[in-house]
Amino acid sequence: MTFDWNAHRFSGGVLALDLANTVIFRETPDRAEDRFADLSELQRFAVAAAHFRKGEWGEAQFHAPVRQPDISKLMDAREAINTLFRTAVRGGGLKPENMTRFLQLGSTLVCDEPGTQDLTLPNPVDAGRSLSLGTAAFLSGLRLLEPQRLERIKICPNCHWLYFDESRNRSRRWCDMTVCGNRAKAQRHYRRNKDQPGHGNV
């Protein structure tokens, strides 16, 4: 079943985290759901990513893999990105094992690009550029290794998505205030009022 790849689905703020977030509720296994379980969603995600990540990638277009070996590479890269940055956010730092996996997979993806490809990020003057979704996500992740950017990555306490906090004082708490933030507010309101006299009475 298809669904809308809308702005909320790209609350990660950068392509690398958006890709990792195609699995929701990662930290609650019985609720976890992979949006790429239906492989037809890969290309739909790639098209939406090109739209929502213009600030990061300019007018570049992304193409999703169609052959199973290439699909496996993308999925492996997604999990490497998630492990690398989720561990760092949880206080574990950039572990050698996680970094090695991330860089090895990224190198494999980059090697599959045409020799004439310009991998500059972004390159707004090249409106016709097209590159693989995996390569673009890997290059997006490389930029997050900068200490001043790494410290802005957070985990949403509601959906467990990784997101890049661009607020001036790094005070953003939710991946998306209009979705996860409002859900949390509603839950707090319910808990405050459920034991009040008359609560639940019609």
C-alpha angles and dihedrals in degrees: 000000000000124000138187117284091208133160092279090060087061097051090123088087096220131052096247092058093040088058092049088050094062083094109065128202091017093167094054105060096191090057099037115122129185112216089200093060082103102056092203086075091068095078093040089054091048092053093047091046091056088055099044097039100053089117089060101034107022113216096338119137124216127214123205122223119260103183117080096237090054092045089053090052091053093048091048090050090050091054092045091053091048095048094045097051100032090055090049093050090049089059099263096114125215100320117209092232093051093044092049092052092048094049095044093052091043091052090053091051094047092049089060092061119099114268090242094056118123108217096188111136112242113008104172095176093063102074093165098057117127125181138164119281090234094053092048092049091049093051089047089053092050090062090054091063090076105106095232090053097039091058090058095061114104140172120239108236091214108047098011093235120153113238139178111238108217095172115125096244096029091246099137109123105180134050087233122008093200092057115020094022093053092045090054091048090051091050092050090049091051093049092049093051106033093087095044117112111269096017110148094015116132 
